[in-house]
Amino acid sequence: MVWGEAKNIWRRGDLLTRLVIFHVLVFAAVMTWQLLVRLGLGAGSIGAGSGEGMALATSWRWEILRERPWSVFTHVFVHADVWHLAFNMLLLWWMGQMFQQELGARKLLAVYLAGGWAGWLFYALMLNAFPGLRTGDFALGASAAVMAVLVAVATHVPERRVHLILLGPVALKYIALVYVLLDYFALGNGENAGGNLAHLGGALFGYVWAKQWQLGRDLTRWLERILDPLFTWSSWGGGMRVVSGPRCNWWKRRPDPGPRVKSDEDFNLEKREREARLDAILDKIARHGYDRLSAEEKDFLFRQSNKS
């Protein structure tokens, strides 16, 4: 029952949903393996120590990185505990929805991954250059990648209002600024300077990416081209094909190969999804004007207006 429901969520979910699920599955797998190690049924860990186990955590020390170069990529998907995972995934879900509405799923994944790697690079360069900032040898988690998404969307639509409990509507740019300042000020106490530096590196990438995007330059196009085959042929794309063209920001579903009878549940779900998407497009028009819609969004709006 639970497994079947999980498969349905994966099948019907968008890229953001699948990205969050993937992180949860990785966390469950790693924690299960570490439990087996404690029971004496296995050996290894996430690798937060030199030469340890799966070596998924990364480092700023070049001698360690020579032994585990893959950790530059894997550390983004590994978390130390439940709260570490929960905080990152909640912020990713919150900001990722806005990013997808504005720029599409294709850009979301590219900025997320590139932001995580940029965060690692900034962390590694700073700790090698300034020994006083060193508080540990290893780093892991999606925080830098999430910060890249947060700052990118806040730079792209800085005046978009977000309703916060007790504070009411707050411009997105101020939320991003608070997150950045918290990491900057935390550098002074040195408790997690490496993590704070990675967060700031991710934030810097998100800001530069958004500014360059506004100038018509796409800093992650190379990464999207690498990811395109994955989304064309794997279940991550949910049977999606890549739509080419200038500033292509989405993966578009292939047409249904033939008519099929829909259950009431499927019909109601699709209706809710159409209504939610229509609301998001109308909100975008109200904030930015019709000309800011993508060609796919204009086509969707045209088809919905013909139905009514």
N, C-alpha and C positions, 0 to 999 in steps of 0.2 A: 504493500500500500504506500508506504513512505517513499520507497525507491521509484515507484510508478509516478507518484506526484512530482518527485524531483525531476524525472525525465520530462514530464510535461512542462514544468517551469523552464527547463533548459531549452526545450523545443520551441516554445512560444515566446521565450524571452528575447530581448534585444541584446546588443553587444554588451552594454553596461551590466545587465543582469548576469550574463554569462561570465563576464570578467570577475564580478564579485563571487559567483559560485566557484569559479576556478581557484581563487585565493582560499576560500573555505575548504575546498577539497584538498589542496596542497597542505594546509595547516593540519587537517585531520589525519592525513597520511603521515606527516612528519611526527606529530604527537603520538600516534599509534606506534610508530617505529621506536620512538624513544621509550615508550612504556614497555615494549618488548625487550629493549636493552636493559631496563631496570629489573625485569623479571629473569634476566639471564638467558633470553631466547634470541638475542641478536647483538650486534655490535655497531656502534656509530652514533652520530648526533647530527645536528644541523651544521656542525663544524665551527663553533665559536671558540676554537682553540687550534693551535697549529697542528696540522696533520690529522685532524679529527675526521672520522666517519665520512658522511656524505659531502662535507665541505661546501655547503650551500651558502654560508655567510661569506661576505667579501672582506677585503682588508685594504688598508692604505700602504702596507708594507710590500714592496715590489718582490722581495724574496718569497713571501707567502703567495702572492698572486701568480708567480711563475709555477707554483705547484697546483693552483686551482684557478686558471684563467676564466673558466666558465662561471665562476661565482660573481663576476661583474654583471652577468645577466640573471642568474638564479636568485640573488639576494633580494630582488624586488618582490618576489612572490613568497618569501618565507618570513614568518613572524615569531617573536619570542614567546608570547602568551596570548590568552584570549582577549585581554583588554587592548593589547597592541594591535591585534587583528581588527577588533570591533571598532576602535576609534578610526583607523584608516579606512575601513570599508564604509562606515557611516558618512565620513566626509567625502569619499569617492562617490557614493551614491547621490549625495546631495548636490555636489558640484558637477558630477558627471551628467546628470539629467539636464542641467542648464547648458552644459557644453554641447551635448548632442542636439539639443533644440536649435542652438545657434550655428554650429559648425559641422555637425554630423558625426556618426559613429566612426567613420574611417579616420578622421582627424583625431578623435578622442583616443583611440588606441595608439596611434603614432605619437602623439604628444605625451601620453602616459608613459610609454616605454622609453622614448628619448629623454623625457624629463627625469626618469629614474636613473638612467645612465649618466646624464649630465650631473645629477646630484652626487653620484659616486665620484666622478672625475673631479669635481670641485672639492669634495671631502678629501680625496687622496692627495691632490696638489697642495692644499692648505696644510694638512698634517705633516706632509714631508717638508714643507717650507718653514713651518712654525712649530717646533717641538713642544712649546708651552701649551699648545692646544690639545695635546694627546692625552686621552683618558682611557684608551683601550685600543686593541689591535683589530677589532672586527666590527662589522656593521651589517644589518639586515633590516628588511621591512620596506613597505611601499610608500613611506611618508614623502620622500622626495618626489616620486612620481605623482602622488596626489597633490602636492603643493604646486607642481607644474600645471596640472589641470585647473586648480583653483585660481592661480594668478593669471593664467592664459585667458580664462573666460571673464575674469574680473577686468582685465585690460581690454578685452574685446567689447564688453558691454558694461563699462564701469558704473553707469547710473542705474542699472537694473536693481529694483528694490526686492529685498528679501525680508519677510516678516519674521522677526525674532520675538520670543517670549519676553515680556516685560519692556522691551525696547521698541517694539513695533517695526515699521518698515525702515530698513537700513540699506543704503547703497552698497552694492557688491564690492566696490573698490575699498570701502572702509573695512569690510570683513577680511579681505585679503591683506590689507595693511596691518591689521591687528595680528594675524597669524605670522606675518613676516617679522614684525617687531618683537613678538614673543620669542622667536628663535634667536633674533639678534641679541636681545637683552640676556637671554639664557647663556650666551657664550661667556659672559662675565663670571658666572659661578663655576663653569668648567665641569659640571656633573655629566653632561652628555654633549660635549663640544663637537665630537665627530658627527653625531646625529643632527645637531643644529646646523652644522656646516652643509651636510647633505640636503637638508630641507631648504636652506637658502640657495644652494646650487640649483635645485629643482625649480624654485620660485624664479630665479634669475632666467633660467631657460624659458619658462612659461611666458615671462614678460617679453623677452627678446623675440620669441616665436610669434606672439600676438602682434607686436609692433611691425615685424617684417611681413606678416600676413596682411596687415592693413595697407602695406606698401605694394602688395602684389607678389611678394616673395614667399615661397613655401619651403621652410627649412626641413620639413620632414617628408617631402615627396619621395626621396630615395627610399625611406623606410616603408612608405605605403606600397611602393612597387615591389618590395621584398615580401610584404604581407599579403598582397593581392592573391597569389596562388593559394595561400592558406585559406582565405575566405571563399575562394571559388570552389575548392574541392573538399574542404573539411566541414564537420558539423558545426564549427564555430560560426560559419556563415549562414547556417540554417537553410541551405539551398539557395544561396544568394549569388548573384553574378556581379562583377565589378563594372560599374558604369564609368566609361572613360570620358575625358573632356576637361576643359579648363576648370580649375577649382572644383574638382569632383570630390564631394564631401560625404558620400554615403555608399553603402552597399545596398543594391536594390534587389528585391526578391524576383526570381524568375516567375513568369506567368504560370498559373496552374495548368498542368498538362491536360486536364480534362475535367468535365463537370463531376461533382461528387455531392452526395447528400450530406448536409451538415447537421450535426446534432444541435439541439437548442442551446447547449452550453457553448459550443463553438461559435454559433451565430451571435449569441449575446456578448461573448468575449470580443469578437471582431468588431461588433458595433461599438462597444466601449472604447476599444483601441482607436477606431476611426474618429469618435467624438473627441477623445483626448488629444489626438493629433490635430484635429481641426481647431480646437481651442488654442493649442500652442501656436499654430500658424496665424490665427487671428490676433493673438496677443503680440506676436512678432510684428505684424502689420501695424498695429496700434503704436508700437514703440519705435519702429524703424522705417515703416513705410513699405508699400508693396514691392518696390524695386529691390529691396534687400532679400527677397525670397529667392531661393534656388529654383532652377527650372523644374525640378521634381516637385517642389512644394507648390509651385504655380499650377502644375499639371494636376496635382491632387486636389487643390482648391477648385479648379475648373470642373473636374469630374464630380465633386461633391455638390457643386452648385447646380449641375445639370440633373442631379437626382432629386433635388428638392423642388 
